[in-house]
Amino acid sequence: MAKSLCRLVVSLAVLTACSAPSADAYPVAYALSLSDLTAKADVVAKVEVVSGAAVADPWFTPVGGFVARATTMRPIACYRGGPLPERFTFRHYAPAAESGPMMYMPQWYKFADARCYLVWAARTDQPGVLRQMEKGHRTQEDQGVVLCADADPHLGLSVDRVVLAELTGLLRGREVADVLYGLDHLDEFTSKSRDGKPDFVLGDALPAVLPLIRDARDDVAKRAITFIGGHNPYLSPGDATFWLASVAGANLPGLGPRDLTAANAAGQAYWRQLAAVADSRRGATVRAAAIRALGHAKVPELAPLARRWAADADPTVRAAAAVLLADYPDQVPLLRTLTSDKQAAVRAGAAQAVGFGQMTALLPELARLLDDPETSVSSAAAASLLSFPLTASRTILTARAGQAQWGCLFVNALAKEEPGRYLTQLAQIVRTGPQPEGWWGGRIPWGESWDILFAYTKRQDEDVLRLGGLDEVLDALESPARPAGAAPSYYSSSEPRDLYALYVQRGLTARAKAFRERCVKAMSYDIDQYFRQVDANPGLYRRE
């Protein structure tokens, strides 16, 4: 039961945990483990869907783009909370027939008549009526329902084993959508993102998944290959910066960390099978996926294969091979050559590999690629450069701190170590709010500059502030990311509140009064309530 239309909302919500707060995003809880979900449910059953219709139920808070629906079901087997009547209804949110853009979604389901599902449900006061367990969705978009392969009741199995049997059964289906559903959900249930509690070990699913890497359907083969690849850093070019941000000493703020120490166990075990796909006559995207799935396997026998793939006629394959070379430190000369490849995708892959492998010998190549005419290449080079600790990257960052595209990020990285040298540049970044083309996300550049300036200001003697030695800095802190005359564009109420508190704590009475009056007049909400909190207890607000 794919829910691709909601991925934008989930991505936005997850990103919020890695960056500044936003009024358009909301927190999303981790998915429950199957054992916790089952313990929480009143009923767990395998059912066949009969029909469905809209329903009026006050439990379902109105949400734009969604309606309450009652789906009639016939029980096949009940694993918890039985017995059930021959027919019952399951009430749940479902997408409305017509809906516009959604910035919030509840937990919702869409059922197909005559298909079988596992359902985790709550009882209601009405006989024969069950209901979804939670209103809010979790990181597993359809938690509480699993599509089934057939009508087999799987009696005698625990709930988690029933789920495993259904999903592996879907892998044997004829419909591509069913196979992809099975692969996606097996990936979900073996993922540590489920609040640290994977439901299955990888070995539970691999025997059913492995044959699919040679499936004639490209979508199926690629998805099976990426499953085998085990979320290694090289699988998705768009995910690279999260991994680079996890390197010790990296300067890529606001991106959630990944586990760089995790080995690609399945890639190590099945590298020959993946290499065979990479060497096959399949299309370039399938072959490239097989190469990327070998990331972090670090099998010595792969080094000569990676060199050969790096000379492939197709740039998609060459780009994948370039990234894989990060696992082999002795391949610096070949990676240097690939940074000058005629295809942008290959240059970008080579730039990412320099960061993944922390190959300091290739830092001059990253500096050169900052000026690449292709934004994707320049972006990859900047992200890799910022993944290096300042002990390695300082010279290049200092020389490029004035670059129009990436200079704001380089200034922030340098200023964390020595903010006093970059006060003017930081103030300019705060005032103008630059956002480089090709920027990968995370902590907004001017927000990072604001925090650096604020922390620096807090450390200064009171006399420096009183005598106007930091007026330029204070003016910038009062006027973030706005054109002249416009209202300041703070992330939240905490920034103006804490700045006002600093003024009060340091005895800058006139400045505090003027700043407060300007904020109250310019801001569209009741900012003064936060200033009143400061008045009541100024020492409480120190933005530690």
Secondary structure, 3 states (H helix, E strand, C coil): CCCHHHHHHHHHHHHHCCCCCCCCCCCCECCCCHHHHHHHCCEEEEEEEEEEEECCCCCCCCCCCEEEEEEEEEEEEEEECCCCCCCEEEEEEEECCCCCCCCCCECECCCCCCCEEEEEEEECCCCCEEECCCCECECCCCCCEEECCCCCCCCCCCHHHHHHHHHHHHCCCCCHHHHHHHHHHHHHHCCCCCCCCCCCCHHHHHHHHHHHHHCCCHHHHHHHHHHHHCCCCCCCHHHHHHHHCCCCCCCCCCCCCCCCCCCCHHHHHCHHHHHHHHCCCCCHHHHHHHHHCCCCCCCCCHHHHHHHHCCCCCHHHHHHHHHHHHHCHHHHHHHHHHCCCCCHHHHHHHHHHHHHCCCHHHHHHHHHHCCCCCHHHHHHHHHHHHHCCHHHHHHHHHHCCCCCCCHHHHHHHHHHHCHHHHHHHHHHHHHHCCCCCCCCCCCCHHHHHHHHHHHHHHCCCHHHHHCCCCHHHHHHHHCCCCCCCCCCCCCCCHHHHHHHHHHHHCCCHHHHHHHHHHHHHHCCCCCHHHHHHHHHCHHHCCCC
